[in-house]
Amino acid sequence: MDFILYEVNGAVGTITINREKALNALNSQVLDELNATLDAVDLDAVRCLILTGAGAKSFVAGADIGEMSTLTKAEGEAFGKKGNDVFRKLETFPIPVIAAVNGFALGGGCELAMSCDIRICAENAVFGQPEVGLGITPGFGGTQRLARLVGAGMAKQMIYTARNIKADEALRIGLVNAVYPAEELLAQAQKMAGGIAKNAPIAVRNCKKAINEGLDVDMDKAIVIEEKLFGDCFETEDQKYGMAFFLDKNKEKVKEPFQNK
Ligand code: CAA
């Protein structure tokens, strides 16, 4: 891999977009490598992912403008599909993904962060969808995910005006969950990921599926999705262990890690 770093610490995997000279802009190769990295994650061992960008300045400064500058209509559509396919893989990835946004998250960078389950950012983070200033629409899901995350009115304002927003505003509108000093960001992401990884992994995965799939349908269908995933948990050893541990009155007992079974 030229542009992606992948490292596993315990049950937490960290993916770093590593194209610092171009502020981690997403060209086709970066997208292909991100796709291959996701395919290679060992889902038996890794229970949560962190996604971040190399360097102190940028998470991802967008899709690669040089590469896009000469695309035809058909090539533009294909490039959009390439990004959308990888981002959708991330969004529906079986385990949670935390975006640790360490600077610019513009265009495809904001879209990448929005494909993750949870976003936290550094104080220097900048978010925006500047595409209309380049003569294009957001192309990796921005028109859809921004509206779902912050509401149609705010999404339309951000996209039509192409105005960037800073971390405090991103927090205020619900685009990120928390803002940290830059030097604390990764440690905070690790802490959150570690907390997620300690919980019963099949239950966590089922929660992700229930929330994602439930949001796409009406409430009557959504609660049925939840019921089925809730029911599935009762076939797991982790449910039997988790509940037996709670009910055991022996105060000396020590909780064992969940087995992912
Ligand atoms: N594509 C390609 N290269 C990029 C890039 C991008 N999106 N963003 C930054 N770079 C490159 C710059 O060209 C520059 O390269 P050189 O050193 O070879 O000149 C290098 O990264 C450093 O960038 P700057 O010199 O511009 O750094 P700066 O600190 O002055 O500005 C910035 C930082 C405000 C983020 C500025 O780089 C910028 O505006 N970048 C483009 C942001 C953008 O418009 N993103 C959206 C792209 S469109 C998109 O993403 C479509 C989609 O939805 C799929």
Boltz pocket constraint, residues with backbone or C-beta under 6 A from the ligand:
constraints:
  - pocket:
      binder: B
      contacts: [[A, 20], [A, 21], [A, 22], [A, 23], [A, 25], [A, 26], [A, 61], [A, 62], [A, 63], [A, 64], [A, 65], [A, 66], [A, 83], [A, 104], [A, 106], [A, 107], [A, 108], [A, 109], [A, 111], [A, 130], [A, 131], [A, 134], [A, 137], [A, 138], [A, 139], [A, 140], [A, 142]]
      max_distance: 6.0
